[in-house]
Amino acid sequence: MTRDTPYINDTDPTAEVLRRVFGTFPSGVVALCGTTPEGETVGMAISAFIPVSLDPPLIGVAIQNSSRTWAVLRELPSLGVSVLASDQQIEARQLAAREGNRFTGIDLGNLTDGGAVFLANSVSRFDCVPESETPAGDHTMVLLRIRALSLSYDVPPLVFHESAFVTLSPLGEADIT
């Protein structure tokens, strides 16, 4: 498809068409992870992540209603959100898998006293607690309150665009006035 291709004008789009059109918007990829009281590490990859509020500090994620992982994570007292780095494609795919041990071979970073888990070498990390959930069709919008955070400026993020991972490259200095 090129810029000269006519726009899709669909008043009753299928899930396939919606997925394709939604995929034109590039997004970062995060890992949402925590530890159960029994010591099991639980987590998932999410590409529907947004910064929401500075005061109070909130971020948001959209989670499929059918997620078995969210059913466990939502009960935990603390959750780690790691913004994945461009070289963490394998980790993203593994955390998105429906079956198997999602953490085999994944280098985990710090674990907080509250049980938030972070992936090592991620771009940034947020230690969060669930704030609220709002039904949104076949997903649930989850707001997470940030309790602590850290950042690595020199690591480019992993970007998901049109069902593939892509790399960002700077266009030059932005002139924002």
N, CA and C atoms as an extended XYZ file, in Angstrom:
531
Properties=species:S:1:pos:R:3:atomname:S:1:resname:S:1:resid:I:1 pbc="F F F"
N         0.849       -1.171        0.000 N   MET     1
C         0.000        0.000        0.000 CA  MET     1
C         0.900        1.241        0.000 C   MET     1
N         0.592        2.196       -0.830 N   THR     2
C         1.359        3.432       -0.917 CA  THR     2
C         0.467        4.607       -0.547 C   THR     2
N         1.057        5.789       -0.512 N   ARG     3
C         0.273        6.986       -0.202 CA  ARG     3
C        -0.764        7.272       -1.271 C   ARG     3
N        -0.539        6.746       -2.490 N   ASP     4
C        -1.482        6.961       -3.583 CA  ASP     4
C        -2.656        5.984       -3.548 C   ASP     4
N        -2.561        4.964       -2.698 N   THR     5
C        -3.627        3.981       -2.581 CA  THR     5
C        -4.851        4.652       -1.945 C   THR     5
N        -6.019        4.388       -2.479 N   PRO     6
C        -7.221        5.007       -1.894 CA  PRO     6
C        -7.403        4.581       -0.434 C   PRO     6
N        -7.977        5.459        0.327 N   TYR     7
C        -8.279        5.157        1.717 CA  TYR     7
C        -9.324        4.060        1.795 C   TYR     7
N        -9.211        3.263        2.845 N   ILE     8
C       -10.265        2.298        3.124 CA  ILE     8
C       -11.423        3.097        3.707 C   ILE     8
N       -12.587        2.955        3.120 N   ASN     9
C       -13.767        3.650        3.615 CA  ASN     9
C       -14.763        2.576        4.002 C   ASN     9
N       -14.669        2.147        5.236 N   ASP    10
C       -15.454        1.014        5.698 CA  ASP    10
C       -16.292        1.451        6.890 C   ASP    10
N       -17.605        1.432        6.734 N   THR    11
C       -18.482        1.856        7.824 CA  THR    11
C       -18.809        0.728        8.786 C   THR    11
N       -18.449       -0.502        8.430 N   ASP    12
C       -18.674       -1.648        9.311 CA  ASP    12
C       -17.445       -2.557        9.241 C   ASP    12
N       -16.289       -2.065        9.760 N   PRO    13
C       -15.041       -2.813        9.591 CA  PRO    13
C       -15.004       -4.113       10.391 C   PRO    13
N       -14.372       -5.099        9.807 N   THR    14
C       -14.149       -6.367       10.498 CA  THR    14
C       -12.978       -6.193       11.467 C   THR    14
N       -12.791       -7.179       12.330 N   ALA    15
C       -11.649       -7.154       13.255 CA  ALA    15
C       -10.340       -7.128       12.472 C   ALA    15
N       -10.285       -7.834       11.365 N   GLU    16
C        -9.068       -7.862       10.534 CA  GLU    16
C        -8.752       -6.472        9.970 C   GLU    16
N        -9.766       -5.778        9.471 N   VAL    17
C        -9.565       -4.428        8.933 CA  VAL    17
C        -9.164       -3.477       10.065 C   VAL    17
N        -9.852       -3.552       11.187 N   LEU    18
C        -9.498       -2.702       12.324 CA  LEU    18
C        -8.045       -2.923       12.757 C   LEU    18
N        -7.639       -4.181       12.868 N   ARG    19
C        -6.270       -4.506       13.275 CA  ARG    19
C        -5.268       -3.881       12.304 C   ARG    19
N        -5.571       -3.964       11.008 N   ARG    20
C        -4.660       -3.414       10.000 CA  ARG    20
C        -4.578       -1.888       10.105 C   ARG    20
N        -5.718       -1.250       10.267 N   VAL    21
C        -5.727        0.206       10.351 CA  VAL    21
C        -5.125        0.671       11.683 C   VAL    21
N        -5.464        0.024       12.788 N   PHE    22
C        -4.849        0.369       14.076 CA  PHE    22
C        -3.331        0.212       14.002 C   PHE    22
N        -2.875       -0.769       13.233 N   GLY    23
C        -1.442       -1.043       13.113 CA  GLY    23
C        -0.651        0.047       12.429 C   GLY    23
N        -1.339        0.997       11.796 N   THR    24
C        -0.617        2.098       11.162 CA  THR    24
C        -0.082        3.096       12.181 C   THR    24
N        -0.530        2.975       13.421 N   PHE    25
C        -0.044        3.857       14.478 CA  PHE    25
C         1.063        3.132       15.231 C   PHE    25
N         2.305        3.615       15.141 N   PRO    26
C         3.397        2.938       15.845 CA  PRO    26
C         3.251        3.100       17.354 C   PRO    26
N         3.642        2.080       18.080 N   SER    27
C         3.561        2.141       19.540 CA  SER    27
C         4.793        1.497       20.152 C   SER    27
N         5.084        1.910       21.353 N   GLY    28
C         6.136        1.261       22.112 CA  GLY    28
C         5.621       -0.061       22.648 C   GLY    28
N         6.513       -0.844       23.209 N   VAL    29
C         6.147       -2.130       23.781 CA  VAL    29
C         6.635       -2.154       25.216 C   VAL    29
N         5.751       -2.549       26.128 N   VAL    30
C         6.124       -2.642       27.533 CA  VAL    30
C         5.902       -4.052       28.045 C   VAL    30
N         6.634       -4.374       29.094 N   ALA    31
C         6.410       -5.607       29.836 CA  ALA    31
C         5.758       -5.217       31.149 C   ALA    31
N         4.661       -5.862       31.500 N   LEU    32
C         3.953       -5.636       32.757 CA  LEU    32
C         4.150       -6.888       33.590 C   LEU    32
N         4.907       -6.781       34.696 N   CYS    33
C         5.323       -7.977       35.432 CA  CYS    33
C         5.242       -7.784       36.944 C   CYS    33
N         5.019       -8.874       37.631 N   GLY    34
C         4.992       -8.872       39.091 CA  GLY    34
C         5.302      -10.254       39.630 C   GLY    34
N         5.363      -10.339       40.942 N   THR    35
C         5.642      -11.601       41.622 CA  THR    35
C         4.477      -11.945       42.536 C   THR    35
N         4.000      -13.173       42.446 N   THR    36
C         2.906      -13.628       43.301 CA  THR    36
C         3.442      -13.868       44.714 C   THR    36
N         2.554      -13.962       45.712 N   PRO    37
C         2.998      -14.263       47.073 CA  PRO    37
C         3.767      -15.592       47.165 C   PRO    37
N         3.527      -16.495       46.209 N   GLU    38
C         4.231      -17.784       46.189 CA  GLU    38
C         5.593      -17.679       45.519 C   GLU    38
N         5.939      -16.496       45.026 N   GLY    39
C         7.246      -16.283       44.412 CA  GLY    39
C         7.303      -16.523       42.917 C   GLY    39
N         6.153      -16.729       42.269 N   GLU    40
C         6.122      -16.942       40.815 CA  GLU    40
C         6.143      -15.600       40.089 C   GLU    40
N         7.001      -15.483       39.082 N   THR    41
C         7.045      -14.285       38.256 CA  THR    41
C         5.986      -14.417       37.169 C   THR    41
N         5.153      -13.383       37.038 N   VAL    42
C         4.057      -13.373       36.082 CA  VAL    42
C         4.176      -12.092       35.261 C   VAL    42
N         3.937      -12.196       33.954 N   GLY    43
C         4.027      -10.987       33.155 CA  GLY    43
C         3.498      -11.163       31.753 C   GLY    43
N         3.412      -10.034       31.054 N   MET    44
C         2.881      -10.017       29.698 CA  MET    44
C         3.459       -8.827       28.946 C   MET    44
N         3.435       -8.915       27.624 N   ALA    45
C         3.840       -7.801       26.759 CA  ALA    45
C         2.585       -7.033       26.358 C   ALA    45
N         2.726       -5.704       26.280 N   ILE    46
C         1.601       -4.850       25.918 CA  ILE    46
C         2.101       -3.773       24.962 C   ILE    46
N         1.363       -3.567       23.855 N   SER    47
C         1.719       -2.480       22.947 CA  SER    47
C         0.743       -1.316       23.048 C   SER    47
N        -0.302       -1.467       23.836 N   ALA    48
C        -1.261       -0.383       24.045 CA  ALA    48
C        -0.961        0.271       25.393 C   ALA    48
N         0.035        1.163       25.385 N   PHE    49
C         0.539        1.841       26.582 CA  PHE    49
C         0.503        3.343       26.338 C   PHE    49
N         0.044        4.113       27.331 N   ILE    50
C         0.025        5.568       27.171 CA  ILE    50
C         0.372        6.261       28.487 C   ILE    50
N         1.158        7.339       28.375 N   PRO    51
C         1.301        8.226       29.531 CA  PRO    51
C        -0.042        8.943       29.697 C   PRO    51
N        -0.518        9.086       30.924 N   VAL    52
C        -1.850        9.649       31.131 CA  VAL    52
C        -1.818       10.979       31.881 C   VAL    52
N        -1.148       11.027       33.021 N   SER    53
C        -1.252       12.206       33.876 CA  SER    53
C         0.052       12.467       34.620 C   SER    53
N         0.388       13.754       34.756 N   LEU    54
C         1.541       14.152       35.559 CA  LEU    54
C         1.171       14.303       37.022 C   LEU    54
N        -0.073       14.741       37.296 N   ASP    55
C        -0.498       14.962       38.672 CA  ASP    55
C        -1.942       14.521       38.831 C   ASP    55
N        -2.199       13.328       39.353 N   PRO    56
C        -1.222       12.386       39.900 CA  PRO    56
C        -0.490       11.657       38.775 C   PRO    56
N         0.678       11.073       39.080 N   PRO    57
C         1.428       10.365       38.037 CA  PRO    57
C         0.754        9.046       37.664 C   PRO    57
N         0.229        9.002       36.431 N   LEU    58
C        -0.508        7.824       35.970 CA  LEU    58
C        -0.061        7.426       34.571 C   LEU    58
N        -0.046        6.116       34.335 N   ILE    59
C         0.118        5.562       32.997 CA  ILE    59
C        -1.061        4.626       32.759 C   ILE    59
N        -1.297        4.294       31.494 N   GLY    60
C        -2.415        3.426       31.183 CA  GLY    60
C        -2.033        2.326       30.219 C   GLY    60
N        -2.721        1.203       30.333 N   VAL    61
C        -2.545        0.092       29.410 CA  VAL    61
C        -3.922       -0.457       29.058 C   VAL    61
N        -4.030       -1.018       27.862 N   ALA    62
C        -5.260       -1.687       27.443 CA  ALA    62
C        -4.978       -3.185       27.426 C   ALA    62
N        -5.822       -3.938       28.111 N   ILE    63
C        -5.604       -5.375       28.261 CA  ILE    63
C        -6.831       -6.128       27.767 C   ILE    63
N        -6.604       -7.161       26.963 N   GLN    64
C        -7.706       -7.983       26.461 CA  GLN    64
C        -8.481       -8.587       27.624 C   GLN    64
N        -9.794       -8.559       27.515 N   ASN    65
C       -10.635       -9.118       28.569 CA  ASN    65
C       -10.402      -10.609       28.778 C   ASN    65
N        -9.924      -11.290       27.755 N   SER    66
C        -9.687      -12.731       27.861 CA  SER    66
C        -8.345      -13.077       28.504 C   SER    66
N        -7.558      -12.083       28.901 N   SER    67
C        -6.221      -12.332       29.453 CA  SER    67
C        -6.280      -13.067       30.789 C   SER    67
N        -5.686      -14.247       30.816 N   ARG    68
C        -5.555      -14.997       32.075 CA  ARG    68
C        -4.453      -14.390       32.931 C   ARG    68
N        -3.470      -13.784       32.278 N   THR    69
C        -2.348      -13.193       33.009 CA  THR    69
C        -2.808      -11.977       33.806 C   THR    69
N        -3.634      -11.124       33.207 N   TRP    70
C        -4.116       -9.956       33.932 CA  TRP    70
C        -4.924      -10.364       35.159 C   TRP    70
N        -5.659      -11.471       35.073 N   ALA    71
C        -6.433      -11.947       36.225 CA  ALA    71
C        -5.523      -12.187       37.428 C   ALA    71
N        -4.277      -12.578       37.191 N   VAL    72
C        -3.301      -12.781       38.275 CA  VAL    72
C        -2.650      -11.454       38.655 C   VAL    72
N        -2.181      -10.697       37.650 N   LEU    73
C        -1.465       -9.448       37.915 CA  LEU    73
C        -2.314       -8.431       38.682 C   LEU    73
N        -3.589       -8.347       38.366 N   ARG    74
C        -4.452       -7.333       38.996 CA  ARG    74
C        -4.567       -7.502       40.501 C   ARG    74
N        -4.267       -8.687       40.996 N   GLU    75
C        -4.356       -8.961       42.435 CA  GLU    75
C        -3.070       -8.651       43.184 C   GLU    75
N        -2.000       -8.319       42.471 N   LEU    76
C        -0.703       -8.105       43.109 CA  LEU    76
C        -0.590       -6.679       43.654 C   LEU    76
N         0.152       -6.495       44.749 N   PRO    77
C         0.259       -5.176       45.366 CA  PRO    77
C         1.145       -4.194       44.596 C   PRO    77
N         2.008       -4.692       43.727 N   SER    78
C         2.925       -3.826       42.991 CA  SER    78
C         3.227       -4.451       41.636 C   SER    78
N         3.269       -3.604       40.602 N   LEU    79
C         3.532       -4.085       39.250 CA  LEU    79
C         4.679       -3.297       38.646 C   LEU    79
N         5.537       -3.994       37.914 N   GLY    80
C         6.623       -3.349       37.202 CA  GLY    80
C         6.270       -3.191       35.733 C   GLY    80
N         6.457       -1.990       35.214 N   VAL    81
C         6.257       -1.723       33.790 CA  VAL    81
C         7.622       -1.357       33.226 C   VAL    81
N         8.112       -2.164       32.286 N   SER    82
C         9.400       -1.916       31.643 CA  SER    82
C         9.152       -1.539       30.193 C   SER    82
N         9.637       -0.359       29.785 N   VAL    83
C         9.566        0.029       28.377 CA  VAL    83
C        10.712       -0.697       27.685 C   VAL    83
N        10.387       -1.596       26.757 N   LEU    84
C        11.392       -2.461       26.158 CA  LEU    84
C        12.305       -1.710       25.195 C   LEU    84
N        13.549       -2.146       25.162 N   ALA    85
C        14.573       -1.568       24.290 CA  ALA    85
C        14.511       -2.228       22.913 C   ALA    85
N        15.093       -1.560       21.914 N   SER    86
C        15.015       -2.043       20.535 CA  SER    86
C        15.613       -3.434       20.351 C   SER    86
N        16.517       -3.853       21.237 N   ASP    87
C        17.104       -5.190       21.116 CA  ASP    87
C        16.360       -6.241       21.943 C   ASP    87
N        15.157       -5.922       22.412 N   GLN    88
C        14.390       -6.866       23.227 CA  GLN    88
C        13.175       -7.433       22.486 C   GLN    88
N        13.354       -7.672       21.180 N   GLN    89
C        12.271       -8.248       20.374 CA  GLN    89
C        11.926       -9.665       20.823 C   GLN    89
N        12.936      -10.447       21.136 N   ILE    90
C        12.700      -11.832       21.577 CA  ILE    90
C        11.910      -11.827       22.878 C   ILE    90
N        12.286      -10.948       23.800 N   GLU    91
C        11.577      -10.849       25.071 CA  GLU    91
C        10.117      -10.454       24.851 C   GLU    91
N         9.886       -9.513       23.942 N   ALA    92
C         8.518       -9.076       23.660 CA  ALA    92
C         7.679      -10.232       23.121 C   ALA    92
N         8.228      -10.979       22.171 N   ARG    93
C         7.484      -12.112       21.605 CA  ARG    93
C         7.235      -13.193       22.648 C   ARG    93
N         8.244      -13.436       23.473 N   GLN    94
C         8.118      -14.472       24.495 CA  GLN    94
C         7.065      -14.084       25.537 C   GLN    94
N         7.051      -12.811       25.946 N   LEU    95
C         6.066      -12.357       26.929 CA  LEU    95
C         4.662      -12.274       26.346 C   LEU    95
N         4.545      -12.253       25.028 N   ALA    96
C         3.237      -12.230       24.370 CA  ALA    96
C         2.701      -13.640       24.116 C   ALA    96
N         3.540      -14.662       24.297 N   ALA    97
C         3.128      -16.040       24.020 CA  ALA    97
C         2.011      -16.475       24.970 C   ALA    97
N         1.126      -17.273       24.466 N   ARG    98
C         0.019      -17.763       25.289 CA  ARG    98
C         0.397      -18.989       26.114 C   ARG    98
N         1.393      -19.710       25.688 N   GLU    99
C         1.783      -20.943       26.368 CA  GLU    99
C         3.266      -20.922       26.727 C   GLU    99
N         3.660      -21.797       27.653 N   GLY   100
C         5.067      -21.950       28.020 CA  GLY   100
C         5.502      -20.965       29.093 C   GLY   100
N         6.750      -21.129       29.544 N   ASN   101
C         7.313      -20.232       30.541 CA  ASN   101
C         7.801      -18.969       29.847 C   ASN   101
N         7.133      -17.898       30.063 N   ARG   102
C         7.446      -16.639       29.390 CA  ARG   102
C         8.798      -16.051       29.808 C   ARG   102
N         9.341      -16.486       30.926 N   PHE   103
C        10.550      -15.866       31.450 CA  PHE   103
C        11.819      -16.682       31.237 C   PHE   103
N        11.739      -17.819       30.540 N   THR   104
C        12.919      -18.621       30.267 CA  THR   104
C        13.936      -17.800       29.479 C   THR   104
N        15.131      -17.650       30.038 N   GLY   105
C        16.210      -16.942       29.359 CA  GLY   105
C        16.110      -15.429       29.385 C   GLY   105
N        15.083      -14.882       30.011 N   ILE   106
C        14.940      -13.426       30.086 CA  ILE   106
C        15.689      -12.917       31.307 C   ILE   106
N        16.525      -11.905       31.082 N   ASP   107
C        17.312      -11.304       32.147 CA  ASP   107
C        16.436      -10.311       32.892 C   ASP   107
N        16.106      -10.660       34.130 N   LEU   108
C        15.281       -9.773       34.940 CA  LEU   108
C        16.174       -8.825       35.715 C   LEU   108
N        15.732       -7.603       35.834 N   GLY   109
C        16.463       -6.602       36.596 CA  GLY   109
C        16.038       -6.652       38.046 C   GLY   109
N        15.875       -5.498       38.613 N   ASN   110
C        15.526       -5.379       40.028 CA  ASN   110
C        14.127       -5.900       40.311 C   ASN   110
N        13.954       -6.363       41.527 N   LEU   111
C        12.657       -6.750       42.063 CA  LEU   111
C        12.437       -5.845       43.265 C   LEU   111
N        11.297       -5.151       43.305 N   THR   112
C        11.043       -4.255       44.430 CA  THR   112
C        10.551       -5.047       45.630 C   THR   112
N        10.579       -4.409       46.790 N   ASP   113
C        10.056       -5.047       48.006 CA  ASP   113
C         8.592       -5.417       47.847 C   ASP   113
N         7.854       -4.640       47.050 N   GLY   114
C         6.437       -4.916       46.841 CA  GLY   114
C         6.163       -5.981       45.803 C   GLY   114
N         7.205       -6.450       45.092 N   GLY   115
C         7.031       -7.518       44.118 CA  GLY   115
C         6.991       -7.091       42.669 C   GLY   115
N         7.233       -5.803       42.382 N   ALA   116
C         7.302       -5.367       40.984 CA  ALA   116
C         8.554       -5.961       40.342 C   ALA   116
N         8.407       -6.455       39.123 N   VAL   117
C         9.516       -7.075       38.389 CA  VAL   117
C         9.812       -6.237       37.155 C   VAL   117
N        11.103       -6.024       36.869 N   PHE   118
C        11.524       -5.253       35.704 CA  PHE   118
C        12.446       -6.083       34.833 C   PHE   118
N        12.405       -5.860       33.530 N   LEU   119
C        13.347       -6.504       32.626 CA  LEU   119
C        14.635       -5.696       32.619 C   LEU   119
N        15.756       -6.391       32.723 N   ALA   120
C        17.058       -5.740       32.668 CA  ALA   120
C        17.227       -5.088       31.305 C   ALA   120
N        17.972       -4.017       31.261 N   ASN   121
C        18.324       -3.313       30.021 CA  ASN   121
C        17.141       -2.678       29.313 C   ASN   121
N        16.050       -2.439       30.024 N   SER   122
C        14.910       -1.757       29.415 CA  SER   122
C        15.169       -0.250       29.392 C   SER   122
N        14.389        0.453       28.587 N   VAL   123
C        14.560        1.896       28.411 CA  VAL   123
C        14.196        2.650       29.683 C   VAL   123
N        13.041        2.315       30.247 N   SER   124
C        12.602        2.941       31.490 CA  SER   124
C        11.757        1.939       32.263 C   SER   124
N        11.592        2.236       33.548 N   ARG   125
C        10.896        1.330       34.436 CA  ARG   125
C         9.976        2.126       35.360 C   ARG   125
N         8.763        1.616       35.550 N   PHE   126
C         7.791        2.239       36.432 CA  PHE   126
C         7.344        1.222       37.474 C   PHE   126
N         7.449        1.576       38.739 N   ASP   127
C         6.911        0.761       39.829 CA  ASP   127
C         5.514        1.318       40.097 C   ASP   127
N         4.491        0.492       39.887 N   CYS   128
C         3.115        0.983       39.903 CA  CYS   128
C         2.200        0.149       40.795 C   CYS   128
N         1.076        0.766       41.115 N   VAL   129
C        -0.038        0.054       41.749 CA  VAL   129
C        -1.275        0.308       40.888 C   VAL   129
N        -2.129       -0.698       40.756 N   PRO   130
C        -3.362       -0.483       39.988 CA  PRO   130
C        -4.213        0.617       40.620 C   PRO   130
N        -4.700        1.535       39.789 N   GLU   131
C        -5.510        2.669       40.247 CA  GLU   131
C        -6.984        2.438       39.927 C   GLU   131
N        -7.268        2.045       38.673 N   SER   132
C        -8.657        1.812       38.289 CA  SER   132
C        -8.703        1.007       36.998 C   SER   132
N        -9.887        0.439       36.744 N   GLU   133
C       -10.141       -0.312       35.512 CA  GLU   133
C       -11.452        0.185       34.919 C   GLU   133
N       -11.463        0.338       33.592 N   THR   134
C       -12.664        0.771       32.899 CA  THR   134
C       -12.921       -0.158       31.722 C   THR   134
N       -14.099       -0.783       31.649 N   PRO   135
C       -14.404       -1.626       30.492 CA  PRO   135
C       -14.340       -0.804       29.209 C   PRO   135
N       -13.758       -1.408       28.162 N   ALA   136
C       -13.639       -0.740       26.857 CA  ALA   136
C       -13.771       -1.783       25.761 C   ALA   136
N       -14.985       -2.222       25.497 N   GLY   137
C       -15.210       -3.237       24.467 CA  GLY   137
C       -14.576       -4.558       24.853 C   GLY   137
N       -13.744       -5.105       23.954 N   ASP   138
C       -13.109       -6.396       24.230 CA  ASP   138
C       -11.816       -6.233       25.043 C   ASP   138
N       -11.543       -5.014       25.506 N   HIS   139
C       -10.385       -4.720       26.345 CA  HIS   139
C       -10.845       -4.018       27.629 C   HIS   139
N        -9.926       -3.891       28.552 N   THR   140
C       -10.116       -3.109       29.764 CA  THR   140
C        -9.000       -2.082       29.821 C   THR   140
N        -9.361       -0.825       30.030 N   MET   141
C        -8.368        0.234       30.204 CA  MET   141
C        -7.977        0.243       31.677 C   MET   141
N        -6.702        0.067       31.932 N   VAL   142
C        -6.196        0.003       33.298 CA  VAL   142
C        -5.301        1.215       33.548 C   VAL   142
N        -5.620        1.975       34.582 N   LEU   143
C        -4.756        3.069       35.013 CA  LEU   143
C        -3.865        2.560       36.136 C   LEU   143
N        -2.584        2.881       36.031 N   LEU   144
C        -1.590        2.479       37.027 CA  LEU   144
C        -0.963        3.731       37.624 C   LEU   144
N        -0.925        3.817       38.953 N   ARG   145
C        -0.303        4.955       39.634 CA  ARG   145
C         1.182        4.664       39.806 C   ARG   145
N         2.002        5.601       39.380 N   ILE   146
C         3.459        5.448       39.457 CA  ILE   146
C         3.929        5.791       40.867 C   ILE   146
N         4.662        4.856       41.485 N   ARG   147
C         5.243        5.103       42.811 CA  ARG   147
C         6.721        5.440       42.721 C   ARG   147
N         7.401        4.900       41.721 N   ALA   148
C         8.824        5.170       41.507 CA  ALA   148
C         9.121        4.895       40.046 C   ALA   148
N        10.224        5.468       39.536 N   LEU   149
C        10.591        5.236       38.139 CA  LEU   149
C        12.082        5.407       37.950 C   LEU   149
N        12.571        4.883       36.826 N   SER   150
C        13.970        5.074       36.438 CA  SER   150
C        14.037        5.108       34.917 C   SER   150
N        15.145        5.663       34.394 N   LEU   151
C        15.261        5.923       32.968 CA  LEU   151
C        16.690        5.697       32.508 C   LEU   151
N        16.835        5.171       31.276 N   SER   152
C        18.135        5.027       30.612 CA  SER   152
C        18.058        5.805       29.307 C   SER   152
N        18.683        6.985       29.255 N   TYR   153
C        18.577        7.848       28.080 CA  TYR   153
C        19.212        7.265       26.829 C   TYR   153
N        20.246        6.472       26.953 N   ASP   154
C        21.009        6.042       25.780 CA  ASP   154
C        20.500        4.765       25.125 C   ASP   154
N        19.327        4.293       25.497 N   VAL   155
C        18.793        3.054       24.957 CA  VAL   155
C        17.567        3.366       24.101 C   VAL   155
N        17.579        3.055       22.782 N   PRO   156
C        16.390        3.321       21.961 CA  PRO   156
C        15.280        2.314       22.267 C   PRO   156
N        14.018        2.743       22.157 N   PRO   157
C        12.900        1.863       22.485 CA  PRO   157
C        12.550        0.889       21.353 C   PRO   157
N        11.879       -0.181       21.732 N   LEU   158
C        11.305       -1.114       20.774 CA  LEU   158
C         9.991       -0.511       20.279 C   LEU   158
N         9.783       -0.510       18.973 N   VAL   159
C         8.573        0.065       18.383 CA  VAL   159
C         7.861       -1.009       17.574 C   VAL   159
N         6.539       -1.073       17.733 N   PHE   160
C         5.703       -2.024       17.011 CA  PHE   160
C         4.859       -1.242       16.019 C   PHE   160
N         4.973       -1.607       14.723 N   HIS   161
C         4.260       -0.880       13.681 CA  HIS   161
C         3.885       -1.854       12.569 C   HIS   161
N         2.621       -1.866       12.192 N   GLU   162
C         2.104       -2.747       11.150 CA  GLU   162
C         2.497       -4.206       11.384 C   GLU   162
N         2.290       -4.658       12.619 N   SER   163
C         2.530       -6.040       13.045 CA  SER   163
C         3.989       -6.473       12.960 C   SER   163
N         4.901       -5.522       13.031 N   ALA   164
C         6.333       -5.840       12.994 CA  ALA   164
C         7.084       -4.884       13.917 C   ALA   164
N         8.259       -5.312       14.358 N   PHE   165
C         9.119       -4.447       15.151 CA  PHE   165
C         9.949       -3.606       14.198 C   PHE   165
N        10.072       -2.323       14.502 N   VAL   166
C        10.847       -1.400       13.677 CA  VAL   166
C        11.799       -0.624       14.573 C   VAL   166
N        12.774        0.026       13.937 N   THR   167
C        13.764        0.815       14.655 CA  THR   167
C        13.551        2.283       14.365 C   THR   167
N        13.674        3.092       15.381 N   LEU   168
C        13.583        4.535       15.211 CA  LEU   168
C        14.927        5.077       14.754 C   LEU   168
N        14.886        6.091       13.920 N   SER   169
C        16.109        6.807       13.599 CA  SER   169
C        15.777        8.294       13.583 C   SER   169
N        16.632        9.095       14.211 N   PRO   170
C        16.329       10.527       14.292 CA  PRO   170
C        16.356       11.197       12.929 C   PRO   170
N        15.464       12.164       12.738 N   LEU   171
C        15.422       12.935       11.501 CA  LEU   171
C        16.272       14.190       11.606 C   LEU   171
N        16.727       14.512       12.773 N   GLY   172
C        17.479       15.735       13.006 CA  GLY   172
C        16.846       16.477       14.164 C   GLY   172
N        17.362       17.648       14.441 N   GLU   173
C        16.852       18.445       15.544 CA  GLU   173
C        15.432       18.911       15.252 C   GLU   173
N        14.568       18.728       16.194 N   ALA   174
C        13.190       19.197       16.057 CA  ALA   174
C        13.142       20.668       16.432 C   ALA   174
N        12.399       21.433       15.661 N   ASP   175
C        12.227       22.855       15.940 CA  ASP   175
C        10.811       23.050       16.448 C   ASP   175
N        10.635       22.825       17.735 N   ILE   176
C         9.306       22.937       18.344 CA  ILE   176
C         9.237       24.276       19.071 C   ILE   176
N         8.286       25.073       18.675 N   THR   177
C         8.134       26.391       19.316 CA  THR   177
C         6.792       26.522       19.972 C   THR   177
